[in-house]
Amino acid sequence: VGRAKSCTGLLGAGGQRLLLALRTQDMAFCNETYTILPLFGETEKEWPNEFRCFLYIVGLFWCFLGVAVISDVFMGAIERITSQKKRVFIKETGRTVTQSVWNDTVANLTLMALGSSAPEILLSMYEIGSNEMYIGDLGSGTIIGSAAFNLLIISAVCVMSIPAGEVRYIQDMSVYCCTASFSIFAYVWLLFVLVVFSPDVVEIWEGILTFLFFPVLIILAFLIDKGYFSSEEEDVEAPSHDNFYGAIPSDVTKEELAEIEQSIREEYNNSLTDEQLIKIMQLRYLGKPSRAYYRHAAIENIVGGKKTGLLAQEVPAGQVSHASNTHDEVVKEKVIEVSHATERYAFLESCQRAKFTLCRTGILDKAVSVQVTTREGTAKSGSDFEAINERVVFARGEKEKTLEVNIIDDVAYEEDEEFYVDISDPKIEDDSSEEIKVRIKEGLEKTTIVIVDDDQPGIIRFQKEQIEVDEQQKDPIRIMVERYNGATGPIGCDFYTEDSSAIAGYDYIEVKGKLAFETSMQTACIEITIKPKGRYERTSSFNVYLAEATGGARFDKNTDGGADCCICNVVIKANKEQQAALDRMASQINWNQHALGYSNWKDQFIDAIFLSPGEPEEEGDEPVPLTPLDWALHIVGIPWKLLFACVPPVDYCQGWACFCCSLIMIGLLTAVVGDMANLVGCTLGINPEITAITFVALGTSLPDTFASQTAAVLDPYADASIGNVTGSNSVNVFLGLGMPWTFAAIYWACVGNDPSDQTVQGWISYMLQKETLVQQNVEAIYNTNGGYPCFVVPAGSLWFNLLVFSLNAGVAIGVLYARRKAFGGELGGPRKWQIVSACFLCGQWLLYVGLSSWAATVKPFN
């Protein structure tokens, strides 16, 4: 403006027009009434614009760092709340078991989604509340922009984070389909609200219905998670494979499955256990799994854990495609082909001999030979199998050859192992002047033989699932762990204690470590010291867990904890002989948890100031050294860390005190972010809608990006990384817009229709500042409502923003589904296709930002 003024005399009318344009633009973007900023009031507006712009951008990203810090505290509180457990008596079995208070699906769609989306939701609510119940420019745009970033950019990052060749797939596909459908429906619904039902106005019923979709989503997802919408016969659909044994179809009947089971049992002389049968069926009918799936999913399915489905695998080695090199074609080309009958076999270790078949196609009136050689994999020659290296001859007319490899059985438990049989160097044995080609069929030049171990390492469980102890007991209590149904080889497991009503450090001494059972060893003992605390009639309890079984052992699925772990509940009872002496100390126990909280609260301030080295990856390793970036981020974030160390730790009120205080902190910080974002747009001359879908959406979504990347690498499934994105995007709309829009619509309906009322006059003045079309649409609703004001939400460019995102969301979910079909999982796969998928998703985000920014600056939209 200053430069325009100085040029006015030289430019004449042109200079005047430039001055008017700049002033108009300045008013468009800088006439906001801020709540907190600028700190120095009107004086700050006189600073050089370039300096202000730099200052505000740095301040905005520093605020985003604060959002990340307090969101982490907030998520810690949510984790504490949702991890609570309770003891439940099961009438059918007469046993008391430990169960989670929160259903995982409900927790993900409520508190977990609120934790990841709290900044966007609170920004939307704060903006309307601080703007006298008028719609603002940042809230709605931030929610839509954040949804686009979450679905497109986070998915792209997670796709690229998986090592080449490995895959991660969404395990709970039924719930994901529900949340994915709602995530698109939510934004299409907003489009209809703003354009179709009541253009440019949100009525009360629309706001309430938008909010009510939130509990509808939770209830529907919960019912799907519990299996109310699936039949017992329904199975997980498996991808097609060119498998020798075929594939089990998704609609297989119980009779057909029984026939498959019986054929396998007869093949092994009816000597298989149920677990061995399941393992052979998986290896035979499922194609080649990836290493991650083999280690994390297959064993869990075998021992009776929650079924993980049949889709976690690498690119199928025998993917069905257009048939080529058929027998007729080979004969016409005068070619002889030799191959394995299938690419994979599975045999029990005790079978003594593994049989495999070679096949020959093409011209049959010639004798041919191939070299057959075994090759070591995880199974080793001499200890697991006897190697062969021989020349195999097909006589004239002979189509198949069955060969054998001797399997060495031992008594030690081992993981399932595999070796390979290669065929090479094909030759025609007959002398012939006829030109005939002989070759190995591509893709079947080797076969994999899996040796399924049949040595039983045993099952681990507690001798007693509940133990009652006297708090005055001087010696440590001994909790016995037993091993049954096998004692082959060394096994072990981790053990640790978990607080319930008893608190570690006050009621008992916390223990954790590893239990080891040597060969033939049947029992082991965990010792725990109970600390007397003067109980009076009251009891407290804690749990002892067994987890992470090693050496092939598994946990008794019929005990508390199921197949994943074992739980022993220890109840500490008061000593009746001491009750009279403890009357004056009856309230002492209630302070124990507060004292522990004080200790942790003090540690929060210590951790906020001092930076500690990273935890070693494995026990015994050196701590991870600190990098200059670690120090830089720590120093920059110290003010935020000290401020948020004032939030109570999760030890108070089962985490609810931390939850509420963190939510208040996020709300206050969101107010600063809103003001700072508006100032950035003001100094850059950017429309607030563009600021919302770029700067603000990026800053509020970055913590989720890093969290999703970590989950994608460490978690064996994709649910924690991208599976929850769609649920979070739905909650953004239903809570972040449904709640404030409902409150605003009710507020304006309650204002009254007295034209002399200042609030009504202000609303009329506000409406008259809008475009002619908006005025006409609002006036129609105004007259229909008997002269009562209504909540005005101009569609402007927002409807186009919603349309572009909805289309991009549908395409992005389609891309992830296509990756699941092609590679066996939404994440990972061949590196080339990882790059292609990530680039396509990022390109979608850039297209969304570009088109939405264009619409925000074009007259017909804005």
N, C-alpha and C positions, 0 to 999 in steps of 0.2 A: 504494500500500500504506500509505503514511504517512497519507493522508487517510482510508483505511478504518479504520485503527487509532484515529484521533481520533474517528471517528464511532461506534465500536463501542458505547460506553456509551449513546449516544442511540438507536441503531437496534436494540440488543439482538440477537436472533437474526438479524435481517436484516443487521446489520452484520457479524456473524460469517460469514454465508454470502458476503457481498461480499468480505470479506478472503480467504476460502478460494478464491473464484473467481479473484481477482487473483493470489494466490500460485500457483495451479495454472497460470494462463496464463503467468506469469513463468517458471515452471519449464519449461513447454512450449517456450518460445522462447529462453530465456536460460541453459539449463544446458549449453551447448556448451563443450567444452574447446578453447580457441583456441590456435593455434600461435605467433603473433607478437603479436597485439593481445589486450586493450588494453595500451598501452605502460606505463601507470602501475598495472597490476595491480588488486588489490582496491580500492585507494584511488580509482581512477577510477570504480568502480561507485557510489560515494557522491555523485558530482556530481549536480546537478539533471538530471532525465531530459530536459527540454526542451533544455538546453544540450548534453547528450550526443548527442541526436538530430540537432540541427543540425550538430554537429561531425562526426558520422559520415557524414551525407549529403554534406557538402562534401568530406570526405576520400575518400568513395567515388568521386565524380565527378572529383576530382583524380587518383585512381588510374586512372580510365578515360582521362584525358588521357595519363598515362604509358603505358598500354597502347597508345594510338594512336601515340605517338612510337616506342616500341620495335618495334611491328608494322610501322611504315614502314621502319625499319632492316632488319627481318627480310625484308620483301618485296624490298628492294633487293638483299639477298644472293641471294634466290631468283631474281630477275631476272638477276643476273650468272651464276648457275649454269645456268639454262635457256637463256641466250642464247649459250652456247658453240657454236662451229662447228668443223668438221673438214674436211680435204681428203680426198676419196674418189676413187679411180680407178675409172672405169666401163669394164668390159671391152668392152661392146657398142659403145661409141663411141670407145674409146681416149683419152678425155679425163679430166682431173682436175677435179672440180667441188667447190664449197664447199657443205656441208650442215650443218644444225643437228644438234647431238648429241641434243637432246631433241625428241621428237614433241610438237606443240602440245597435242593432246588428253591425252596422258599427263602432260605438265607441268601442265596445268590441274587434273587430278584428283589429283595427288600433291602436289608442292611448292607450287603456287599455292593449292590448297585448304587445305593445312596452314598456309600463311601467313595466310590470312583467318580460319581457324578455330582457330588455335593457342591463344588464351586459353581458349576453351570446352573444348577437348580436354584441355589441361593442368590446368584446374580440376577436371575430372572425375577425372583420374588422381591429382592431388594429394589430392583429398578422400578417396578410398578409401585411398590409401597412408598418409595422416596419421591416419586414423580406425581404425587397426589392422585393416584389410581388411574393415571393415563399410561398408555403403552409406551415403552421406550424403544430405542433402536438397537441396543446391545443384546438384551436377554434372548429374544427369539432367534436372532441370527447366530448367537453363540451356541445355542442348543443344536441348531441344524448344522452349523459348521463343525461343531465337536463331533456330532454323529458321523458326518462325512469323513472326518479325520480318523475316527476310531475304526470305522468299517474298512476304509480304503488303505490308509497309510499303515495302521497297526497290522492289518492283515498282510500287507506287503513285507513289512519288517519281519513278521513271524515266518512267512514263507521262506525268506532268505536265511533265517537264523539256524535252520536245521542242516546238519552235515549232508553233503550230497549222497544220495542213495537211501537215506533214512526218511521215514515218514512219521507224521503225527496226525491222528485222525480224531474226530469228535466221537467220543464214546457214547454219550447219551443222545443219540440222534433224534429220538422222538421229541424230547424237550427242546432241542435246538431248532427243529422244524417249527415248533410252536412259537418260540421267541423270534425266530427269523421272520415268520409270517407277520407277527405283531409289529416288528420293527419297521416293516414297509407299510403295513396298514396304518400305523400311527401317523405317519407323515402324509399319506394319502387322505386320511381323515381330516387333518388340519387343512389340506387343500380344499376339501369340500366345505368345511366350516367357513373359510374365508371367502370363497368364490361362489359356492352353490346355495347353501342353506340360507345364510343371512349375510350377503356380501358386505365386507368391511365392518361387520359388527359381530361380537361374540355375545350371544344371549346366555341366560342363566342355564337353561337346559343343555346347551352345547358345552359349557364349561364343566357342569357336573358330570355329564356323560363322558367327557374326556378324562376326568379324574377317575370315574368309576371303572374305566377300562383297566386301570392298574390292579385293583383286586380281582377283576375277571381274569387277567393274565396270570396272576399268582395262583388262583384256584385251578384254572385249566392246566397250567404247567404241573401243579402238584398232583392232580388226578392222572395226568399222563405219566408222570414219574412213578406213580404207584401202580401203573399198568391197568387202569380202569378202561382204557380205550383199545386194548390189545387182547387178542384171544390167546388161549394157552398154546394153540398150535403154531402161533405166529413165530417166525424165526428171523434171524438177521439175514438180509440178502447178501450173498457173497458174489464177488465179481467172477466173470467167466474166465476159465483157464483151460488151456489145452492140456488137460490132465489125463493120465492113463486111466485113472480110476473114475473119472468124471467128477461132478460136483454135486453136493447135496442141495437140491433146490429149496427156495424159501418156503414153498408150500408143501414140503414133504409131510406125508401122513405118518402117524405113529406106527402103522403097520409096515410101511416102507422102511422107516428107521429101524424097526425091529429086525427086518430082513438083513439090513446092512450089518447091524450088530452081530447077528447070529453067524453071518458068513465070516466075519473076522474072528469070532470066538472059535469056530470050527477050524479055521486055518491054523490057529495056535493051540489046538487040542483042548479047548475049553479051560485053559490054565491062566487066563487073564483076570486081573482084578479090574474093578470099574475104572480106576484111575488110569491103568495101562491101556484099557480099551479106548478111553477118551483121547489119550495122547496119540495113539495110532490113527484114530479117525481124523484128528486134526492134521497130522503130518501127511496122511494119505490124500485127504480130500480138500485141503486148503492150499496147495501150492507152497512156494518158498517164502517164508516170512522174513522180515527184516531183523537185524540183530536187536534193535530196541524192542520190537514186539516179542521176539523169542525170549528175552530175559525178563520182561516186565509183564507181559500179558498171558503167554501160553501157560506158564507154571501156575499163575493165579487161577486160570480157568480149570486146570487139572485138579487142583486141590480143593475146588469147590467154592472159590470166591465168586464175586459178582461177574457175570459173563461180560466179556469185553467185545464180543462180536467177532466177525470174520474179516474185517477190512483193514487191519493194521499190517500192511505188508508192502514190500518194495514193488516196483513195476513188474507185473507178472512176467515170468520168463517165457511162458507159453501163451501169451495173449492171443486170443482168437482173432484171426484176420481172414482176408480172402484166401481161399485154399489155393495152394500152388504146389508144384512138384508132386502131383498125384501119380498113382501107378500108371495110368494111361499115358500121361505126358512123358514120364520117364521112359516108358517103352518106345514111344515115338522118337525120342532123342537118342535111343540106344545107350542108355545110362543104367548102371547098377549102383544103387545106394544102400549103404549099411548104416544102421543107427541103433541106439538103445530103444527099447519099447516105451520107456517113460523116463522122465528126468529125475525121479525121486522114488525111493523105497524106504520102508521103516521095518525094522526087525528087533525083536527082543534080544537082549544080550545072551539069554539062555537058549536061543534057537539052534546054536552050533553052526549052522550053515545058512548063509544068506544067498538066496537065488535071485538072479537077474536074467533078463532075456535080451538077446540081440535080434534085430529084424533085418530082413533084406527085401528090397523091392526092385522093380525093373525087370531086366532080362534074367530069366531063371535057368537057362540051359548052359550056363557057364559056372565053373567052380571059382569062388573068390575067397580071399582070406583077409583078416585084419589083425592088428596087434592089440591085445587087450592088456592094460596095465592099471594096477591100483595106485592111487595117489593119496598121501596122508592129508587129513584135515585136522579137526580136533581129535579124531581117533588116530592112534599111532600104530604103525606096523610092529608086530612082535608082542605088543601088550594088549591090543584091542582086536586085531585081525591079522590073518596071515596074508602077506602080499602075494600077488600073482603077476606074472609077466610072461605071457604066452601067445602063440600064434593060433588063431581060431580059424578053421576052414569051413566054409559053407559048400556042401556038395551040390551037384547039379540038381535043381528042383527044390532044394532045401530053403525054406523061408525063415525059419527061426532056429536059434541056438540058445539053450538054457545053460548057464554057467553058475558056479558056486564059489563063494568065498568063505573060508572058515572063520567063524567068530570066536574069540577067546573070552570065556566067561570068568569073572573073578568075583570075589566076595565083598569087595569094597564098593561103597556107593559112589557113583560118579554122575555128573551132569550128562544128559544125552549128548552123544558125540557122533560125528559123521566123517566119512571118507568118500573118495571118488573113484570111479572106474572110467578110464579113458579108452577110447578106441581110435586107432590111427593107422596110417600106412596101408590103405586098401590096395589089393593086387588081384589080378585075374590069374588063376592057377593054370588054366588051360591055354595051350598054344593056339592062337587064332590070328588070322590075317585080317579079320574084320575089325574096324575101328569102333571100339566100345569104351566108353568112359566109366570109370569106377570111382566113387567118392563117398565121403561121410556126409550124411544128411545134416544140414546146418541146424544148429540148436539142440541136436541130440547126440553130439559127439562125446558127451559125458553123462553119467548118472550119479546121483548122490545117494549114498546108503547111510541112513540114520540108525544108530544103535541105541535102542531105548533101554536104559538101565532098569533092571528088575530087582535089584537089591533094595531091601526095605530099610531105610535109615531110622524110621520110627516116627511117632506122633508125640508132640510135646503138650503138656497141660499141667495145671496146678492140681495137687492132690485134693485141695479144698478150695472152693470158689469164694468162700467167705470165712473169715477168721475173726473171732472176738478175743480181745486182749485186755488185760487189766492195766490201767495207766501206771500203777505202782510197780509193775514188773521191772526188776532190776536188770536182768539179762536181756540181750537182744532177742526179739522174736525170730523164729525160724520158719520160713515159708518154703514148703517142699514143692519141688517141681519134678514131675516124673515123665519118663519116656516109655512108650508102650507100642505094641504092634511093630516090632523091629528094633534091632540094636546094631546094625551093620555100619561100621565106619564112624568117624568122629562127626558130631553135629554140634550146633550151638544156637544161641539166640541172644538178643539184647534184652535187658530188663531196666525198668525205670519206674519211679513213683510219680503219682499225679495227685495234686490236692483235690479234695472234695470239701467237706466241712472242716477237716483237719488241715492245718497249715504247716508246710515243711519249714523247719527251723524253730518252730515253737511247740508243735505237738509231736513231731517225730523228726529224725534226721534223714534228709533226702539221700537216696542211693540211686546209682545207675551204673551199669557195666555190662559185662558179657558172661553168660553161662556157657560152660563147655562140658559136653558129654563125650568121653572117649568111647572107643569100641566096647560094646557090651555093658557100658555104664548105664544104669537105669534111673538114678535119682540125682538131683542136685539141690542145693539149698541157698536161699537168699536170706541174709540176716539184716534186720532193721531195728534200730534203737528207738524206743518210745520214750518221750520226755514227759514226766508227770507235770500236769498244769493245774491241779486242784479242781477237777470236775465234780459237779454235784448233780447227780441223776442224768445230766445231759451226756449224750454220746457224740463223738465225731468220727469221721471216717476218711480214709484215703484209699486210692487204688494202686495196685502194683500191676504193671503191664509186662507181658512178654511179647516181643515183636522181632521182625527181621530174622526169621529162622534161616540157618545156613546148613550146608552139608546135605541138602535134599530133604531135610526134615520139614514137617508142616505142623500146624496147630489143629487141635481138636475142634472141628466146626460145630460140635454140639455143646460147647461150653460158652460161657460169657465172653464175648469178643468175636465169636465166629471163627472163620478160617483165616482172618487177617491177623488176629492177635489173641492173646489170652489175658483175662482180667481177674484179679483176685481182690476182693473188697475187704479191707482191714478196718474193723470197727473198734475204736478205743472207748472202753467203758469206764465209768467212775468206780473207784474203790469204795464199796459200801461202808467199810470200817472207818473211812475218813470223812464221811458225809457231815457228821456233827461239827468237825473242826473246820469244814470248808464253808460253813454258812456265810461267814463274813466275806468270803472271797467269791461269791456266786457270780458276780458280774465281771470277774477278771478276764474270763475267756473272750468276752466280746471285744476286748481291746487288742487282742493278739493280731488280728488282721490289720488294724489301724497302725500298729507298731511296725508291721512288715511294710505297709504302704509308705510310712515315713522313711524307712531305709531306702526303698526304691525311689521315692521322690528326691531324696538327696542325690542318689546316683544319677538322676536325670540331669541335674545341674553340672555334675562332674563330667558326664559324657558330652554335655553341650560345649564345654570349654576345651577338654583334652581329647585329642584324636588318637585312637588305639589302632595298632596294626590289624589287618584282616585275619579272620580265622583260617587256620591251615585247612587245605582240602581234605587231607587224611590225617588220622591220628599219628603223631610222631613227626609230621612234616614241620618245616619252619613256617612261622606266620607269614602271610602275604605282605610284602613290603609296601609302604605307602609311596604313591607317586606324587609328583608336583601338582597334578590336577586334583588329587585328593586334598592336598593341603590348601590349594586355592579355593576350592568349593567350601571347605570347612571354614576358612577365615571369613569368606564372604557371607556364609550362612550363620555365623556365631550369633549375631543379634536375633535372628529368628529362633535359633535353638534355645537361647536363654529365655526369650519371651514365652515360647511354647513349653519350656520345662516347668512353667507354672501350672500347666494342666495336670490335674491329679493322675497318678499312675492307674493302671488297669486293676490294681488290687482293691480299690474301693468300690463297693456296691456292685460287685461282679462286672465291672467295666462300664457301668452306666454313668458314673460320675465323669469318667474320661470322655465318654461319648457325648454327653451334653456340653461339657466345657469346650471340647474340640469343635463342636458344631457352632457354638457361639463365636469362637475364634475365626473359623472359616467365614462366617457371616460378616464379621468386621473387616477381615482382609478382603473379602469380595467387594465391599464398598470402596476400598482403596483401589482395587483393580478396575472397577467400573469407571471411577473418576480418571485414573491414569490412562485407560484406554481411550476415553473421550479426548483427553488432552493430546495424546499421540495423533489421533485422527485430525484434531484441530490444527496442530502445527504442520502436519504433512499435507493438509488439504484433502484428506480421504474421507469419503462417506462413512458414517458410523457402521452401516451395515457391512461394508467391506472390512472395517476394523474387526467387527465381531467374528466373521467367518475366517479371518486370517490370524491376526495377532492373538486375540483372546482365546479362540478355539485351540490354537496351537499350544499356548501356554498352559491351559487347563488340562490338555490331553497328554502332554509329554510324560508326566509320571506314569500314566497307564501304559504308555508305549514301552517304557523300560521294564515295567512289571510284566507285561505280556511277553516281551522278548525273553526274559529270564524263565518265565513259565514254559515257553515253547521249547527251550533247550533242556530244562531239567525234568519237566513232567512228561510221562510216557504218552499222554493224550493231549489233544488240542482243546479240550473243554475250558481249561483255566486260562488259555491264551487268547483264543478267538471265539470260543463257544459262548462266553459271557458278554461279548461285545453287543450282540443283538438285543439281549435282555436289557443291558444298560441303556442302549439307544431308545428302547421303548419306554423305560422308566423316565428318561429325560423329558419326553413329551407329556406323559400322563401326570407326572409330579411337577416337573419344571414349568410346564405351561398350564396344565389342568388346574392346579391349586391356585396360582395367582389370578388366572383368568376367571375362575369361579368367584373368588373373593371380590375381584373388581366388578364383575357383572352384578353381583348381589349388592355391592356398595352403591352403584349408580342407580339401581332399582329402588333403593331405600332413601335416596336423596330427596325425592319428592318432585313435584312438577310446578312449584311456585316460581314464576318467571322473575320475581324480585329477589329470590334467594341468590346470594353471591356465588355459591357453588354452582347453581344452575346457570347463572350468567357466565361464569368462567368456562363451563362446558360448552355453551353455545358459541362463545368466542373461539374456543379451541376447534370446534367443528368447522367454523367458517373459514379457518385458515387452511383447510384441506382442499384437495382438488374438487372440481365440480361434480365428477362422477361419485366420489366418496360422499359429498354432501347429499346428493340425491338418494344414495342407498341408505345413509344414516337417517335422513328425513323420513323415508318410508317406514323404517322401524320406529322412529320417534312418534310419528302419528299413530301407528298401530298400537303403541303402548300407552296411548292417552296422554302424550306430552311428557312422559318420564324419560330422563336421559338414559343412555345405554353405553355400554363399554365399546368404544370405537377401536378397532384394530384394522387400519387400512391395509388392504392386500398388497398395494404397491408392487414392489419387486419381490415381496416375500412369497407370493404364490409361485412365481417362476423359480425361485430358489428351491421351494418344496418339490416342484415338478422335476427339476434337474436331479435333485438328490434321490428322489424315489426311483427314477429310471436308473441312475447309477447304482443304487443299492440292489435293485433287482439283477442287474448285470453282474455285480461283484459276487453276490451269493451264488449266481449261476456259475461263475468261474470257479469258486471254491468247490461247488458240487461236481463240476467237470473234472477238477483235479482229484477229487475223491474217487471218481469212477476210473480215471485214467491211471493214477499212481497209487491208489489204495489209501489216500489220506489227503486232507486239505492242505497240510504243510509238508514241506520237503519234496522229495522226489529227485529226478535228475537235475543237475545243476543248470543245464541249459534252460529247462522249463521253469525252474525257480526264477531265473533272471527274467524270462519272458513274462511270467505271471506277475512278478513284482513291478516290472516296468509298466505293464498294462494297468494295474491297480493304481500306481502313482499317477499315470497319465489320466485316469478317470478323475482323480482328485484335482489335478491341475485344470482339467476341463470344467469341473464343477466350480472351482474358484473363479476361473476366467469368465464363464457364462454368468455366474451370479454377480460378479463385480460389474460386468457390462450392463446387466439389467438394472443394477442399482444406480447407474449414472445416465441411463437413457430416459428421455422425457416420457414416453408412453408408459413406462413401468413406474417411474418415480414422480 
